[in-house]
Amino acid sequence: MKILFSLILCYCLQTVAAQKVIISGKEGNRPLVWGDFVGKPDNIISYFAMTFWTLNYGFSNVQFKGENVVIGSFDVKLELNGKGSWVKKGKESAELLVHEQGHFNTGLLCLKEMIRREKEMASTFNRKNFSEKIQALFNEVMKKYHDMGIQYDEESDHSKNKQGQEKWNAFFAEQLAL
């Protein structure tokens, strides 16, 4: 009975993680449409569209147990920034939209990794370092997916390299299904 109670207590003390996906001001994940891209195009740039997403995190219900920390709620929000996302007039195509969806998919993968890694690290948090450790994790994960976005554009040539694009489409499908 003591073991069962201990297991239940440990389960209850784990961080509750919540994720939100916001597209065009509405909560919920869905495929992007050209209507989501309301920003002013940058005509100096040679590519035809830009997808701009942001990721934010917050935590609440923090409890201190001596030097240990229990974070009651860890929230991560991915948002498509419609004003920062744009498409050049006359360049809207299904292929380009699939490519831009891939950029948003990097944000979805970033969100998933941020939640997973915070859960893995939670037992290492203490009173003095938990906030800094979460910020360092955030910076590391954001850099990884920023770099992934650059690699994605290079390997797909902004959707023009069909073989490279298909490779990435398969990668996103596999990773988001996990």
C-alpha positions in Angstrom: 0.0 0.0 0.0 2.9 2.4 0.8 4.5 1.7 -2.6 1.2 2.4 -4.4 0.7 5.7 -2.5 4.3 6.7 -3.3 3.8 6.0 -7.0 0.6 8.0 -7.0 2.2 10.9 -5.2 5.2 10.9 -7.6 2.8 10.8 -10.6 0.8 13.7 -9.1 3.9 15.8 -8.6 5.0 15.6 -12.2 4.8 18.7 -14.3 1.6 19.2 -16.2 2.5 20.4 -19.6 0.1 22.2 -21.9 0.5 23.2 -25.4 -1.3 25.8 -27.5 -1.2 26.3 -31.3 -2.5 29.6 -32.5 -3.1 30.3 -36.2 -4.8 33.5 -37.4 -5.7 34.4 -33.8 -7.6 31.1 -33.2 -6.4 28.2 -31.0 -6.1 24.9 -32.8 -3.7 23.2 -35.2 -4.7 23.0 -38.8 -3.0 23.2 -42.2 -2.0 26.7 -43.2 -3.9 28.5 -46.0 -2.8 31.5 -48.0 -5.3 33.7 -46.0 -3.0 33.2 -43.0 -0.3 35.2 -44.7 -1.3 38.8 -44.3 2.0 40.5 -43.9 3.5 42.9 -46.4 5.9 41.0 -48.8 9.5 41.9 -48.8 10.2 42.5 -52.5 14.0 42.8 -52.0 14.1 39.1 -51.0 14.2 36.6 -53.9 11.9 34.0 -52.5 8.1 34.1 -52.8 6.8 33.6 -49.3 7.8 33.8 -45.6 6.4 31.9 -42.7 7.1 33.5 -39.3 6.2 31.7 -36.1 6.9 32.4 -32.5 7.3 30.1 -29.5 6.7 31.2 -25.9 6.7 29.3 -22.6 5.6 30.0 -19.1 5.4 28.1 -15.9 3.2 28.4 -12.8 2.3 26.7 -9.6 5.9 26.4 -8.6 6.5 24.7 -5.3 9.7 24.5 -3.4 10.4 21.3 -1.4 13.6 22.3 0.3 16.1 22.8 -2.5 14.0 20.9 -5.0 11.4 22.5 -7.3 8.2 21.1 -8.6 6.7 23.0 -11.5 3.0 22.5 -11.5 2.3 23.7 -15.0 4.6 24.2 -17.9 2.8 25.9 -20.9 4.2 26.3 -24.4 2.5 28.3 -27.1 3.3 28.2 -30.8 1.8 31.0 -32.8 1.8 31.8 -36.5 2.6 35.5 -36.8 0.3 36.4 -39.7 1.6 39.9 -40.0 5.2 38.6 -40.3 4.1 35.9 -42.7 3.6 36.9 -46.3 3.4 35.7 -49.9 4.1 37.8 -53.0 1.0 38.5 -55.1 0.6 36.0 -58.0 3.1 33.5 -56.5 0.5 31.5 -54.4 0.7 27.9 -55.4 -0.1 24.6 -53.7 3.5 23.5 -53.9 4.7 26.7 -52.2 2.0 26.4 -49.5 3.2 22.9 -48.7 6.7 24.3 -48.4 5.5 27.1 -46.1 3.6 24.5 -44.0 7.0 22.8 -43.6 8.3 25.9 -41.9 5.4 25.9 -39.5 6.0 22.2 -39.0 9.4 23.1 -37.7 7.6 25.2 -35.1 5.4 22.2 -34.2 8.4 20.0 -33.7 10.1 22.7 -31.6 7.0 22.9 -29.4 7.0 19.1 -29.0 10.7 19.0 -28.1 10.4 21.8 -25.6 7.7 20.0 -23.7 9.5 16.6 -23.9 12.8 18.0 -22.8 11.4 20.0 -19.9 9.8 16.9 -18.5 13.1 15.0 -18.8 14.9 17.8 -17.0 12.4 18.5 -14.3 14.1 16.2 -11.8 17.3 18.3 -12.1 15.7 21.6 -11.2 16.5 23.2 -7.9 15.6 26.4 -6.2 18.6 28.3 -7.5 18.7 27.1 -11.1 15.3 26.1 -12.5 14.5 29.4 -14.2 18.0 29.6 -15.8 17.9 25.9 -16.9 14.5 26.4 -18.6 15.7 29.5 -20.4 18.9 27.7 -21.5 16.8 24.8 -22.8 14.5 27.2 -24.6 17.5 28.9 -26.3 19.0 25.6 -27.3 15.8 24.2 -28.7 15.0 27.4 -30.6 18.5 27.5 -32.2 18.1 23.8 -33.3 14.8 24.6 -35.1 16.0 27.9 -36.5 19.0 26.0 -38.0 16.6 23.3 -39.2 14.6 26.0 -41.1 17.7 27.2 -42.8 18.7 23.6 -43.8 15.1 23.0 -45.0 15.3 26.0 -47.4 18.8 25.0 -48.6 17.8 21.4 -49.3 14.4 22.2 -50.9 15.6 25.4 -52.6 12.5 27.1 -51.2 10.3 24.4 -52.7 11.9 24.4 -56.2 13.9 21.2 -55.6 11.1 18.7 -55.8 13.2 15.8 -54.6 14.5 17.7 -51.6 11.0 19.0 -50.8 9.6 15.4 -50.9 12.3 14.2 -48.5 11.4 17.0 -46.0 7.6 16.3 -46.4 8.2 12.7 -45.5 10.4 13.8 -42.5 7.7 16.1 -41.2 4.9 13.5 -41.6 7.0 10.9 -39.7 8.1 13.3 -36.9 4.6 14.8 -36.4 3.0 11.4 -36.2 5.1 10.4 -33.2 
